[in-house]
Every structure is written in structure tokens, then in C-alpha cells.
Amino acid sequence: MANVARVLIVGGGIGGLATAVGLQQRRIDVEIVEKMERSEVYHVGIIVQGNFLHALGKLGLAEKAMAAGFPYDGFHNYDTENNHLFSQPPIYMGDGDFPAFLGLTRPALHKIQLDAAKDAGIPLHLGASFSKIEDKGDSVEVAFTDGRIGKYDLVIGADGWNSDVRRLLMGDEHAPQYTGQGVWRCNVPRPESMKDMTLYRGKPGGTTGLVPLTKETMYVFHVCGEPGNPRFAPETLADELCKRLEGYKGPVEAVRELVTDPLQVVYRPLYAGLVPAPWNRGRIVLLGDAVHSSTPHMGQGAALAVESAVVLSEELAEAPDLDTALANYVNRRFERSKQVVEGSRAIGDHEMNPNDGLDVPALFGRVYQTLSQPL
Ligand SMILES: Cc1cc2nc3c(=O)[nH]c(=O)nc-3n(C[C@H](O)[C@H](O)[C@H](O)COP(=O)(O)OP(=O)(O)OC[C@H]3O[C@@H](n4cnc5c(N)ncnc54)[C@H](O)[C@@H]3O)c2cc1C
């Protein structure tokens, strides 16, 4: 055991909550500080795959995610005229017990993770962050924006792609970069026939998808080039998404009619980046998007975060000392994360520049082969 008895996690998102539960299961005292006043996430969906469920299963939460979401095994590709191009056979990762894909709403996933942290009695300090973190060599002293102070054996920065902890450790040197694309999403009712993910390709610069989330709902996403990283006024979001869905025939044409409420549309510009090893400076270490921020083209950002949570928890409980634990953590996580971050980025670049010669199915095959290996 790495002599780590007390841990602070900055950020109560997918990676932070997973790490807290993993550490608590190993009887390591942990608390979370989360800057949002209320622990909540925006309403659209997330696509996860077998390796995510496998990692979540190690925290005892996979069955709950399965019950809350919509499992499916493959996806179908169409052109903008709704002609079928090809169907992707299922690729099972993690182990054979899980479906290839699971669509679920972000609030459903968040509730499962939050309930697990609450049931474990993990303190979650909301509406606060750190104001100062000082590594004293044998401990880390933290001052919080709500006036508290604390002393920890380790601080974990799980504060997302725009991580303040990363900025504290490394400045902006390894900050994720805008990729040139943005993603538009909106939840809509799911017709009974929509049982798999369906992608519509062929519009320059992007892809549209319909993804089942529950028996009642699915979401439409549209990923496309957004030159200059524009910002959009909230009241324009439905009109802007509808503009981008123009020209698609078939189910997307029908869904477009349902996109009327700007409050239901979420737009996010895409950033990607990978921090080179090591991922710690002394007793402060990074996890999740803070250190491996990938675009959603492989649907693997959440899986990377939860896998990293599982591996870091294991190492902190089992390695002989802290330096070894943190070195093992990055060694076990780096290549997998690199393949996802770079592979996802390459697919986005290919959407914007289809003549770049990228063999997308071959790329998926290589990365999924890596992700199918044990953690
Ligand atoms: C458009 C889009 C679509 C995506 N779709 C998918 C998908 O389909 N499948 C998938 O697997 N992944 C997807 N992802 C990626 C996935 O959401 C992330 O990889 C995942 O959320 C990373 O988890 P995290 O815990 O590192 O960060 P987050 O989940 O972002 O959590 C970070 C938390 O830290 C908090 N925080 C930030 N700064 C501070 C601070 N200073 N102090 C305290 N708290 C702080 C934030 O409020 C937040 O709660 C998508 C991403 C985008 C942008």
C-alpha cells in the first residue's frame, strides 16, 4: 500500500466520482470538492461501450447503468439521401457479458455515480474549489474558496478538459486545443424502430447520428466543422441546429421537425489533448479529461476516465509506495489514452478533409483491439 490514507479529488464529474468510489472501496479516506453549486449535468445523452461497462463493473455499478440505458450491438451507416451504406458488426470490449454499446442520458449516469458516492459516505463539498495547493513533500496542504483548509497525502485533479489543477502544475503548455469541430445535440422521442445507433454521412465536414437512450427517448447529434470556434446565443441554438440538419432525408428529416426548443439543444466545441508522462508533479496527479481529453468520435472519453479511476485506485492500494503507484498508473494508462485521443482526433480531421486517405474502419479495428486488452 502506497501509504496514502487521505485523498482530495478536485472535480465531481465522471472521473472524480468513479475514483472516489474506487478509493473508498479500498478503505482510503477520500473527499471531493466540486465547483458547481448543485451536482448535476446537462440533459443530453452519452454513448458508452463494453470497456466502460467493464470498468464501471469493477466499482459495482455496471448493472445499474445497463438498467438505466438502452443497450445495442452495432450501428448502421447511411448517406444523406437515407441509402444504406454499411452496418458495423458489434465489437465487444471488456468482456463478453456486456453489449457492444449502451446509450444513456447523462443525468442517469450521474445519478448512479452520485448515489454510489453518497451511499459510501464520501463528503462532496459543492460550490467550492481550491484557492491554494501546496505540496509539502510529505503531504499536500489545500486552502479552499469556502474558507476551509485541509491536509492530504494526495490531490487528484479530475476537473475536466479545462483543468485548473493542470494549469497550476503545468501552465498552459499541455492545454487541449480546439479541433475545428463542434457537436450539436438534442433529445427527441424514440420511434419503436430505432433500436441501434444510425449515422448519416456524406455532408461535407460532419456526421449526423441518432442514438437510442431509453425506451422513450433518443438523441440526435450533429458534428461538423465550426471555423473560428464561434459562440452561439442560447436562444438561437434550435435554429442553428435545424440549419445544419437541412438536406438530410428520411429519419433525420423527421427529427429536424422536432427541434424547436432552444433550451433542449446543447452545443459544445471540441477540444483534444494528451499530457505527456508523467501525469503527476509530486503528490498532485491528474485524471480524466484533465489529462486525456478526447473528442467523442470513438465514444471513449467517459471510458478512459472510469478506466483511469479503477487503475489509479488499484495502484494506490497495492503499489509499495506512492512514486511507484503514480508511475504504474501512467504506464498502464498512457498508450490506451494516446490511441483514443489521437484516433478520435484523426476521425474528426477526416470528416473535415475526407481526401486525407485515412482508413477509418481499420483505425477503429486497431484502437478497439487495444481497448479489448485487460486494463
Ligand atoms: C460534445 C461531447 C460529446 C461527448 N460524448 C461522449 C460520448 O458519447 N461518450 C463518451 O464516453 N464520452 C463523451 N464525451 C466525453 C466525456 O464527457 C468526458 O470524457 C468525460 O466527461 C470526462 O470526465 P471527467 O471527470 O474527466 O470530466 P467532467 O465529467 O467534465 O467533470 C469535471 C468536473 O470538474 C468540475 N470542475 C472543473 N473545474 C473545477 C475546479 N476548479 N474546482 C472544482 N471542480 C471543478 C466540473 O464542474 C465537473 O463537474 C463527450 C464530450 C463532448 C464535449
The ligand as a Tripos MOL2 file, in Angstrom:
@<TRIPOS>MOLECULE
LIG
   53    58     1     0     0
SMALL
NO_CHARGES

@<TRIPOS>ATOM
      1 C1        -19.8070   17.1110  -27.2260 C.3       1 LIG1
      2 C2        -19.2540   15.9910  -26.4040 C.ar      1 LIG1
      3 C3        -19.8080   14.7220  -26.5230 C.ar      1 LIG1
      4 C4        -19.2800   13.6690  -25.7970 C.ar      1 LIG1
      5 N1        -19.8360   12.4360  -25.9500 N.ar      1 LIG1
      6 C5        -19.2800   11.3930  -25.3140 C.ar      1 LIG1
      7 C6        -19.8060   10.0810  -25.5090 C.ar      1 LIG1
      8 O1        -20.7890    9.8960  -26.2300 O.2       1 LIG1
      9 N2        -19.1910    9.0570  -24.8710 N.ar      1 LIG1
     10 C7        -18.1200    9.2550  -24.0390 C.ar      1 LIG1
     11 O2        -17.5990    8.2880  -23.4770 O.2       1 LIG1
     12 N3        -17.6140   10.4790  -23.8280 N.ar      1 LIG1
     13 C8        -18.1640   11.5430  -24.4420 C.ar      1 LIG1
     14 N4        -17.6580   12.7820  -24.2150 N.ar      1 LIG1
     15 C9        -16.5110   12.9420  -23.3100 C.3       1 LIG1
     16 C10       -16.8860   12.7900  -21.8330 C.3       1 LIG1
     17 O3        -17.9790   13.6490  -21.4880 O.3       1 LIG1
     18 C11       -15.6720   13.1510  -20.9820 C.3       1 LIG1
     19 O4        -14.5560   12.4190  -21.4370 O.3       1 LIG1
     20 C12       -15.9070   12.8500  -19.5080 C.3       1 LIG1
     21 O5        -16.9560   13.6580  -19.0010 O.3       1 LIG1
     22 C13       -14.6250   13.1250  -18.7190 C.3       1 LIG1
     23 O6        -14.8600   13.0100  -17.3370 O.3       1 LIG1
     24 P1        -14.0600   13.9430  -16.3170 P.3       1 LIG1
     25 O7        -14.4850   13.5260  -14.9590 O.co2     1 LIG1
     26 O8        -12.6200   13.9380  -16.6390 O.co2     1 LIG1
     27 O9        -14.5580   15.4250  -16.6120 O.3       1 LIG1
     28 P2        -16.0100   16.0190  -16.3850 P.3       1 LIG1
     29 O10       -17.0330   14.9660  -16.4780 O.co2     1 LIG1
     30 O11       -16.0720   17.2010  -17.2770 O.co2     1 LIG1
     31 O12       -16.0100   16.5170  -14.8640 O.3       1 LIG1
     32 C14       -15.1880   17.5550  -14.4040 C.3       1 LIG1
     33 C15       -15.8220   18.1390  -13.1550 C.3       1 LIG1
     34 O13       -14.8960   19.0240  -12.5460 O.3       1 LIG1
     35 C16       -15.5860   20.1900  -12.1130 C.3       1 LIG1
     36 N5        -14.5970   21.2730  -12.0050 N.ar      1 LIG1
     37 C17       -13.9830   21.9210  -13.0070 C.ar      1 LIG1
     38 N6        -13.0970   22.8110  -12.5110 N.ar      1 LIG1
     39 C18       -13.1640   22.7140  -11.1540 C.ar      1 LIG1
     40 C19       -12.4860   23.3640  -10.0990 C.ar      1 LIG1
     41 N7        -11.5350   24.3000  -10.3010 N.pl3     1 LIG1
     42 N8        -12.8070   23.0270   -8.8210 N.ar      1 LIG1
     43 C20       -13.7560   22.0890   -8.5620 C.ar      1 LIG1
     44 N9        -14.4210   21.4400   -9.5510 N.ar      1 LIG1
     45 C21       -14.1220   21.7370  -10.8270 C.ar      1 LIG1
     46 C22       -16.6470   20.3980  -13.1880 C.3       1 LIG1
     47 O14       -17.6890   21.2240  -12.7250 O.3       1 LIG1
     48 C23       -17.0770   18.9600  -13.4550 C.3       1 LIG1
     49 O15       -18.1120   18.5510  -12.5820 O.3       1 LIG1
     50 C24       -18.1750   13.8690  -24.9320 C.ar      1 LIG1
     51 C25       -17.6240   15.1390  -24.7910 C.ar      1 LIG1
     52 C26       -18.1600   16.1980  -25.5300 C.ar      1 LIG1
     53 C27       -17.5480   17.5660  -25.3860 C.3       1 LIG1
@<TRIPOS>BOND
     1     1     2 1
     2     2     3 ar
     3     2    52 ar
     4     3     4 ar
     5     4     5 ar
     6     4    50 ar
     7     5     6 ar
     8     6     7 ar
     9     6    13 1
    10     7     8 2
    11     7     9 ar
    12     9    10 ar
    13    10    11 2
    14    10    12 ar
    15    12    13 ar
    16    13    14 ar
    17    14    15 1
    18    14    50 ar
    19    15    16 1
    20    16    17 1
    21    16    18 1
    22    18    19 1
    23    18    20 1
    24    20    21 1
    25    20    22 1
    26    22    23 1
    27    23    24 1
    28    24    25 2
    29    24    26 1
    30    24    27 1
    31    27    28 1
    32    28    29 2
    33    28    30 1
    34    28    31 1
    35    31    32 1
    36    32    33 1
    37    33    34 1
    38    33    48 1
    39    34    35 1
    40    35    36 1
    41    35    46 1
    42    36    37 ar
    43    36    45 ar
    44    37    38 ar
    45    38    39 ar
    46    39    40 ar
    47    39    45 ar
    48    40    41 1
    49    40    42 ar
    50    42    43 ar
    51    43    44 ar
    52    44    45 ar
    53    46    47 1
    54    46    48 1
    55    48    49 1
    56    50    51 ar
    57    51    52 ar
    58    52    53 1
@<TRIPOS>SUBSTRUCTURE
     1 LIG1         1 GROUP 0 **** ****
